[in-house]
Structures are given as C-alpha cells and as structure tokens.
Amino acid sequence: MDVVVLAGGALKGDWSALTEVSERWQLPVHGEAILERVCRAAAPLGELRVVGGPDGIPAGQHFIESLGRGLNAVTTERMMLITADMPDVTTEDLTDVVARTPIDAEIAYPIIPLAACEAKYPGVARTSLRLREGTFTGGNVAVMHTESMRRSMAQMELAYVARKSPVKLAAILGFGTLLRVILGRAAPQTLPIAALERAATRALKSRVRGVITQAAALGTDIDKPEQYAAWLKLNGLPAPQGLRQNS
C-alpha cells in the first residue's frame, strides 16, 4: 500500500519569523521536523509518496492539486493519504485505522470522539461536528482504493472550491444533508453517521465509510500558530515569544 504524505504549505508572517522556519513541514516537534516524524510513523505501512518537503514531489498551489500529484505517483491497488502536520502520530495510530476500515469501503475516513482529543490535548483548538452517535473531529488520514480515489477527484475538486459556500455545498451533498448538519448544532440527534456516509458516497461516487477510532493524535494537527503554541505548552516546552496561544 503506497502512502501519500501531503507536506506542502508555507508559514506566513509572524509565525514564520517567530519559529525561524518557512515551511510547515519544518516545524520542530520532539526535536525534529514534523515531516520526519510523520514519515517515520507511516513508513512501515508502505512506500512513501511525499508531496512537498525537501526531496518530495513538488507541491501544488492548493490541497487538491497536491493530492492529484501524489495520486499520480501511486502504483498500488490501495493507498493511504496523510497530512504532514500531526506532531504525535504513531504507526499504531495508522494501523488502527487500516484494521478498522470496513471491507466494502472505497474511501474510509477516521473520526475521533472529541472527548478523546480534549482529554489528551486540552486547549488545542479543533473543528468538530455533533452527530447522533456523539461529537467527533475528523482525522488527517484516509484509506482508499486508488482507482476509486481517481474516479472521485473531479467531485473532490468541486467540493474544495465550494467548501465556504453553503449553497454550493448543498448542491454537492444534497440540501437535506446540509440542513441536518446545520440543525445538528442545536439538535445532534438529527444526523447519524450513516446519513453522512450516504451523502458523501453520492457526492464522490465511491463508497465512503466513517471509521471511529480513539487515536486522538490523528485528529490533532498543527496548521495555526495558536495550535502550535498550545501543543508546545502541553509538552512543557516554551513557545516562541509572541506566538499566540489563543485565536
């Protein structure tokens, strides 16, 4: 199974100046660049296809372009996609997702109970969604059939473009699903995981399954300066002076 590691993205403004690195993959965690830690965790699962970083495939201008470049390099029937911004990810976390992936899943996406993340990483901000089964945050990993992913790329690009427009997202996911997501903020019993799976399957034209895992590290990434400051504090490390801890 090839593993595509997305490692593109530059640090901007004060964040770069205060950390003295210019690229996200260079952020120091546990005494090494975050990309090195992610790649070491992923290496036992298969051949790495790194997009970005010092020696990888050149990153694209945005997520979908980088994903496409990594996908073009995959030669195996199944693949894993991960982002290079998880400071504590382990091989065990990744193999847990693979083990929990349903046999009929063409695209499997891990979701982590918010309580598990808050217990292990208090104070680190993350996006979450209340569902019938509980409140979850998404992981920075996916396991998929390679051809299914290639087939879904056009729809993924549409969804990426529409990500900030509820009207456009409704056209892709279905208005009913989007409405239930919005209502779920006040009434979480309105939307089960299965409904989201069906909507994503229709949108991507591939069987999408949610995989519940307790691996909190998969749902804890660093893509904002305040997240990095909070993570450093949790690890007893000083944050660079001036780095915001709260957004």
KETI-118662 format. One record per residue: residue in three letters; x, y, z of N, C-alpha, C in turn. Coordinates in steps of 0.2 Angstrom, whole numbers, padded with zeros to 4 digits, always signed. Atoms other than C-alpha are relative to their C-alpha. Layout:
N
ALAXYZXYZXYZ;...
END
This chain:
247
MET+0004-0006+0000+0000+0000+0000+0004+0006+0000;ASP-0004-0007+0000+0008+0017-0005-0004+0005+0005;VAL+0003-0005-0005+0006+0031+0007+0002+0007-0003;VAL-0001-0007+0003+0004+0049+0000+0000+0004+0006;VAL-0001-0005-0006+0011+0062+0013-0001+0007-0003;LEU+0000-0007+0003+0005+0079+0009+0004+0005+0005;ALA-0005-0004-0005+0019+0091+0016+0001+0007-0003;GLY-0001-0007+0003+0016+0107+0006-0003+0005+0005;GLY+0003-0005-0004+0011+0124+0013+0006+0004+0004;ALA-0004-0004-0003+0021+0139+0019-0002+0003+0006;LEU+0002-0004-0006+0021+0148+0036+0001+0007-0002;LYS+0000-0007+0002+0017+0166+0034+0001+0005+0006;GLY+0000-0005-0005+0020+0182+0043+0004-0002+0007;ASP-0003+0000-0007+0024+0182+0062+0002-0008+0001;TRP-0001+0007-0002+0023+0163+0063+0006-0003-0003;SER-0006+0002+0003+0037+0160+0051+0006+0004+0004;ALA-0006-0004-0003+0048+0174+0059+0001-0003+0007;LEU-0001+0002-0007+0045+0168+0077+0003-0007+0001;THR-0002+0007+0000+0048+0149+0073+0007-0001-0004;GLU-0006+0000+0004+0063+0153+0061+0000-0005-0005;VAL+0001+0005+0006+0056+0141+0048-0005+0003-0005;SER+0005-0003+0005+0047+0145+0032-0005-0005-0003;GLU+0005+0005+0002+0038+0129+0028-0003-0004+0006;ARG+0004+0004-0005+0025+0119+0038+0004-0006+0002;TRP-0004+0006-0001+0035+0103+0036+0006+0001+0005;GLN-0006-0001-0004+0049+0111+0045-0001+0001+0008;LEU+0002-0002-0007+0040+0115+0061+0004-0006+0005;PRO-0004+0005-0005+0051+0107+0076-0005-0003+0005;VAL+0004+0003-0005+0042+0094+0086+0004-0006+0003;HIS-0003+0005-0003+0050+0082+0098+0008-0001-0003;GLY-0006-0001+0002+0067+0088+0092+0002-0002-0007;GLU-0001+0001+0008+0065+0085+0073-0006+0004-0003;ALA+0005-0003+0004+0055+0092+0059-0006-0004+0000;ILE+0006+0004+0000+0037+0087+0059-0001-0005-0005;LEU+0000+0005+0006+0038+0079+0042+0004-0006+0002;GLU-0004+0006-0001+0052+0067+0048-0004-0004+0005;ARG+0003+0004-0004+0041+0061+0062-0006-0003-0003;VAL+0005+0003+0004+0026+0058+0051+0002-0005-0004;CYS-0003+0005+0005+0036+0049+0038+0002-0006+0004;ARG-0002+0006-0003+0044+0038+0051-0006-0004+0003;ALA+0006+0004-0002+0027+0033+0058-0004-0003-0006;ALA+0003+0003+0006+0020+0030+0040+0004-0006-0003;ALA-0004+0005+0004+0035+0020+0033-0002-0007+0001;PRO+0002+0007+0000+0030+0003+0040-0006-0002-0004;LEU+0006+0002+0003+0014+0004+0031+0001-0001-0008;GLY-0001+0001+0007+0021+0005+0013+0005+0005-0003;GLU-0004-0005+0004+0030+0015+0000-0002+0007+0001;LEU+0002-0007-0001+0030+0034+0004+0000+0004-0006;ARG+0000-0004+0005+0025+0046-0009-0001+0007+0003;VAL+0000-0006-0004+0029+0063-0001-0001+0006-0005;VAL+0001-0006+0005+0022+0079-0010+0002+0006+0004;GLY-0002-0006-0004+0031+0094-0004+0007-0002+0004;GLY-0006+0002-0003+0046+0094+0008+0006+0001-0004;PRO-0006-0002+0003+0064+0095+0004+0002-0004-0006;ASP-0002+0004+0006+0065+0080-0008-0006-0003-0003;GLY+0006+0003+0002+0047+0076-0012-0002+0002-0007;ILE+0003-0002+0006+0036+0078-0027-0002+0007+0001;PRO+0002-0007-0001+0033+0097-0030-0007+0001+0002;ALA+0007-0001-0002+0018+0103-0020-0004+0004-0005;GLY+0005-0004+0004+0003+0111-0029-0001+0006+0003;GLN+0002-0007-0003-0004+0128-0026-0005-0001+0005;HIS+0005+0002-0005-0018+0120-0016-0001-0007+0002;PHE+0000+0007-0003-0023+0104-0007-0002-0004-0006;ILE+0002+0004+0005-0032+0097-0022+0005-0002-0005;GLU-0005+0001+0005-0018+0100-0034+0006-0005+0003;SER-0005+0004-0003-0005+0092-0022-0003-0007+0001;LEU+0003+0007+0000-0017+0077-0019+0000-0003-0007;GLY+0000+0003+0007-0018+0074-0038+0007-0002-0002;ARG-0007+0002+0001+0001+0074-0039+0002-0006+0004;GLY-0002+0006-0004+0003+0062-0025-0004-0006-0003;LEU+0004+0006+0003-0011+0051-0033+0003-0003-0006;ASN-0003+0002+0007-0002+0051-0050+0006-0005+0002;ALA-0006+0004-0002+0013+0043-0041-0002-0007+0003;VAL+0002+0006-0003+0003+0029-0033+0000-0006-0005;THR+0000+0006+0004+0006+0011-0040-0004-0006+0003;THR+0004+0006-0003-0004+0000-0028-0007+0001+0000;GLU+0008+0000+0001-0022-0005-0028-0003+0004+0006;ARG+0003-0004-0005-0025+0003-0011+0006+0005+0002;MET-0005-0005-0003-0017+0018-0003-0002+0004+0006;MET+0001-0004-0006-0016+0029+0012+0002+0007-0001;LEU-0001-0007+0001-0017+0048+0012+0001+0003+0007;ILE-0001-0004-0007-0010+0058+0027+0003+0006-0001;THR-0003-0007+0001-0005+0076+0030+0006+0000+0005;ALA-0006+0000-0003+0012+0080+0037-0001+0006+0006;ASP+0001-0005-0006+0005+0091+0052-0002-0003+0006;MET+0002+0004-0006+0002+0078+0065+0006-0001+0005;PRO-0006+0001-0004+0015+0080+0079+0001-0006+0004;ASP+0000+0006-0004+0011+0064+0088-0002-0006-0003;VAL+0003+0006+0004+0005+0052+0075+0005-0006+0001;THR-0004+0006-0001+0012+0034+0078-0002-0005-0006;THR+0002+0006+0004+0012+0018+0067-0006-0003+0002;GLU+0006+0003-0003+0000+0011+0079-0007+0003-0002;ASP+0005-0004+0001-0012+0025+0076-0003-0001-0008;LEU+0001+0001+0007-0011+0022+0057-0003-0007-0001;THR+0002+0007+0001-0013+0003+0058-0007-0001+0003;ASP+0007+0001-0003-0028+0005+0069-0005+0002-0005;VAL+0005-0003+0005-0037+0015+0055-0001-0006-0005;VAL+0000+0006+0005-0032+0001+0042-0004-0006+0003;ALA+0003+0006-0003-0038-0013+0054-0008+0002+0000;ARG+0007-0001-0001-0055-0004+0057-0004+0002-0007;THR+0003-0002+0007-0058+0000+0038-0005-0006-0002;PRO+0005+0006+0002-0074-0010+0033+0002-0002-0007;ILE-0002+0003+0007-0071-0022+0018-0003+0003-0006;ASP+0003-0003+0006-0083-0013+0007+0001+0007-0001;ALA-0001-0007+0000-0076+0004+0010+0005+0002-0006;GLU-0005-0003+0006-0068+0013-0006+0003+0006+0003;ILE-0004-0005-0003-0064+0028+0004-0002+0000+0008;ALA+0002+0001-0007-0063+0026+0023+0004+0006+0004;TYR-0002-0006-0003-0061+0042+0034-0001-0001+0008;PRO+0001+0001-0007-0057+0041+0053-0003+0006+0003;ILE+0003-0005-0004-0067+0051+0065+0001-0002+0007;ILE-0002+0001-0007-0062+0053+0083-0004+0004+0005;PRO+0004-0004-0005-0073+0057+0098+0004+0006+0003;LEU-0003-0006-0002-0070+0075+0103+0003-0001+0007;ALA-0002+0001-0007-0069+0069+0121+0007-0003+0001;ALA-0006+0004+0000-0054+0058+0117+0006+0006-0001;CYS-0005-0005+0002-0045+0073+0109+0001+0005+0006;GLU+0000-0005-0005-0049+0085+0123+0004-0003+0006;ALA-0003+0003-0006-0043+0073+0136+0008+0000-0001;LYS-0007+0000+0001-0026+0071+0128+0003+0006-0002;TYR-0003-0006+0002-0024+0088+0121-0005+0006+0002;PRO+0004-0006-0002-0033+0101+0131+0003+0006-0002;GLY-0002-0006+0002-0033+0118+0125+0002+0001-0008;VAL-0002+0000+0007-0028+0113+0107-0007+0000-0004;ALA+0006-0001+0004-0042+0120+0095-0001-0005-0005;ARG+0001+0004+0005-0050+0109+0083-0008+0001-0002;THR+0007+0000+0002-0066+0108+0072-0004-0006+0002;SER+0004+0006-0001-0080+0096+0077-0007+0001-0002;LEU+0007+0000+0003-0097+0091+0072-0004-0005+0005;ARG+0004+0004-0005-0111+0084+0084-0005-0004-0005;LEU+0004+0004+0004-0119+0069+0077-0005-0004+0005;ARG+0004+0004-0005-0132+0056+0084+0004-0004+0004;GLU-0004+0004-0004-0118+0045+0090+0005+0004+0004;GLY-0005-0004-0004-0108+0059+0098+0003+0006-0004;THR-0003-0006+0004-0097+0074+0094+0007-0003-0002;PHE-0006+0002+0003-0082+0070+0083+0004+0005-0003;THR-0005-0004+0004-0067+0078+0075+0003-0005-0006;GLY-0003+0004+0006-0060+0072+0058+0007-0001+0001;GLY-0007+0002+0001-0044+0063+0056+0004+0003-0006;ASN-0004-0003+0005-0030+0069+0045+0003-0006-0005;VAL-0002+0006+0004-0029+0052+0036-0006-0003-0004;ALA+0005+0003+0004-0039+0042+0023+0003-0007-0003;VAL-0002+0006+0003-0038+0024+0017-0005-0001-0006;MET+0004+0000+0005-0044+0021+0000+0002-0005-0006;HIS-0002+0003+0006-0045+0011-0016+0003+0005-0005;THR-0004-0005+0004-0033+0020-0028-0005+0002-0006;GLU+0004-0002+0005-0045+0019-0043-0006+0004+0002;SER+0006-0004-0002-0060+0025-0033+0002+0007+0001;MET-0002-0007-0002-0050+0040-0027+0001+0004-0007;ARG-0001-0003+0006-0045+0044-0045-0007+0002-0003;ARG+0006-0001+0002-0063+0042-0050-0004+0006+0003;SER+0003-0005-0004-0068+0054-0036+0003+0007-0001;MET-0003-0006+0000-0056+0068-0040-0003+0006-0002;ALA+0004-0006+0002-0067+0079-0050-0005+0002+0005;GLN+0004-0002-0005-0080+0079-0037+0003+0003+0006;MET-0004-0003-0006-0067+0082-0023+0002+0007-0002;GLU-0002-0006+0002-0061+0097-0033-0006+0005+0000;LEU+0006-0004-0001-0079+0104-0034-0002+0001+0007;ALA+0001-0001-0008-0081+0101-0015+0005+0005+0003;TYR-0005-0004-0003-0065+0110-0012-0001+0007-0002;VAL+0002-0007+0002-0070+0125-0022-0006+0003+0004;ALA+0006-0003-0003-0087+0126-0014+0000-0001+0008;ARG+0000+0002-0007-0081+0122+0004-0002+0006+0005;LYS+0002-0006-0004-0085+0140+0010-0007+0003-0002;SER+0007-0002+0003-0102+0141+0001-0005-0005+0002;PRO+0005+0004-0002-0117+0133+0010-0004-0002-0006;VAL+0004+0002+0005-0127+0134-0006+0003-0005-0005;LYS-0003+0004+0004-0114+0126-0017+0001-0007+0003;LEU+0000+0006-0004-0111+0113-0004-0006-0004+0000;ALA+0006+0003+0001-0129+0109-0004-0001-0004-0006;ALA+0001+0003+0006-0129+0106-0022+0004-0007-0001;ILE-0004+0006+0001-0115+0093-0020-0002-0006+0005;LEU+0002+0005-0005-0120+0084-0004-0008-0001+0001;GLY+0007+0000-0001-0139+0087-0005-0002+0005+0005;PHE+0002-0005-0004-0148+0101+0003-0003-0003+0007;GLY+0003+0003-0006-0157+0089+0016+0006-0001+0005;THR-0005+0002-0004-0140+0083+0022+0003+0006+0003;LEU-0003-0006-0003-0133+0101+0024-0004+0003+0005;LEU+0004-0003-0005-0148+0107+0033+0000-0004+0006;ARG+0000+0004-0006-0147+0092+0045+0007+0001+0004;VAL-0007-0002-0003-0128+0097+0048-0001+0006+0004;ILE+0001-0006-0003-0134+0114+0052-0004+0000+0007;LEU+0004+0001-0005-0148+0109+0063+0003-0004+0006;GLY-0003+0005-0005-0137+0096+0072+0004+0004+0005;ARG-0003-0004-0005-0128+0110+0081-0004+0001+0006;ALA+0004-0001-0005-0143+0113+0091-0004-0007+0002;ALA+0004+0006-0002-0151+0095+0090+0004-0006-0003;PRO-0005+0005+0003-0137+0082+0087-0003-0006-0002;GLN+0003+0006+0002-0149+0068+0086-0003+0000-0007;THR+0003+0000+0007-0155+0073+0069+0005-0003-0005;LEU-0004+0002+0006-0140+0067+0059+0005-0006+0003;PRO-0004+0006-0002-0132+0049+0061+0006+0000-0005;ILE-0006+0001+0004-0115+0044+0054-0002-0003-0007;ALA+0002+0004+0006-0124+0033+0041-0002+0005-0005;ALA+0003-0005+0005-0133+0049+0033+0006+0003-0003;LEU-0006-0003+0003-0116+0057+0031+0004-0004-0005;GLU-0003+0004+0005-0109+0042+0023-0003-0001-0006;ARG+0004+0000+0006-0123+0041+0011+0001+0006-0004;ALA-0001-0006+0004-0121+0059+0006+0007+0000-0003;ALA-0006-0001+0003-0103+0058+0004+0001-0005-0006;THR+0000+0005+0005-0105+0042-0006-0003+0002-0007;ARG+0003-0002+0006-0117+0050-0018+0004+0006-0003;ALA-0004-0006+0002-0106+0066-0019+0007-0003-0004;LEU-0006+0003+0003-0090+0056-0023+0000-0005-0004;LYS+0001+0006+0004-0097+0042-0032+0005-0006+0002;SER-0004+0005-0003-0087+0030-0021-0003-0001+0007;ARG+0002+0002-0007-0092+0020-0005+0004+0003+0005;VAL-0004-0003-0005-0087+0031+0009-0003-0002+0007;ARG+0002+0002-0007-0087+0025+0027+0004+0004+0005;GLY-0003-0003-0005-0083+0033+0043+0003-0005+0005;VAL-0003+0005-0005-0071+0024+0055+0001+0003+0006;ILE-0001-0003-0006-0072+0028+0073+0006-0003+0003;THR-0006+0002-0003-0055+0027+0082+0001+0005+0006;GLN-0002-0004-0006-0049+0033+0099+0007+0003-0001;ALA-0007-0002+0001-0032+0038+0091+0000+0008+0000;ALA+0001-0008-0001-0033+0057+0097+0006+0003-0004;ALA-0006-0004+0004-0016+0061+0088-0002+0001-0007;LEU+0002+0000+0007-0025+0058+0071-0004+0006-0001;GLY+0005-0005+0000-0037+0072+0075+0003+0007+0003;THR-0003-0006-0003-0024+0084+0082+0006+0002-0005;ASP-0005-0003+0004-0014+0094+0069+0002+0007+0001;ILE-0003-0007-0001-0004+0110+0068-0001+0004-0006;ASP+0000-0004+0006-0010+0122+0055-0001+0007+0002;LYS+0001-0007-0002-0012+0138+0065+0005+0001+0006;PRO-0005-0002-0006+0001+0147+0077-0003-0002+0007;GLU+0003+0001-0007-0011+0146+0092+0000-0008+0001;GLN+0000+0007-0002-0012+0127+0090+0007-0003+0001;TYR-0007+0002-0001+0007+0125+0089+0002+0003+0007;ALA-0001-0002-0007+0008+0136+0105-0003-0004+0005;ALA+0003+0004-0005-0004+0126+0114+0003-0007+0001;TRP-0004+0007+0000+0005+0109+0109+0006+0001+0004;LEU-0006-0001-0004+0021+0116+0115-0001+0000+0007;LYS+0001-0001-0007+0014+0121+0132-0002-0007+0003;LEU+0002+0007-0003+0006+0103+0134+0006-0004+0001;ASN-0006+0004+0000+0023+0096+0131+0006+0003+0004;GLY-0005-0004-0004+0032+0108+0143+0005+0003-0003;LEU-0005-0003+0004+0041+0117+0130-0002+0008-0001;PRO+0001-0007+0000+0042+0136+0129-0002+0002-0007;ALA+0002-0002+0007+0033+0144+0114+0004+0006-0002;PRO-0003-0006+0002+0042+0157+0104-0003+0007+0003;GLN+0003-0006-0002+0039+0174+0112-0004+0004-0005;GLY+0004-0003+0005+0025+0182+0103-0005-0004-0004;LEU+0004+0005+0003+0017+0166+0097-0007+0000+0004;ARG+0007+0000-0003-0002+0167+0100-0002-0007+0003;GLN+0003+0007-0002-0009+0153+0111-0007+0000-0001;ASN+0007+0000+0001-0027+0158+0108-0001+0004-0006;SER+0002-0003+0007-0035+0163+0091-0004+0006+0002;
END
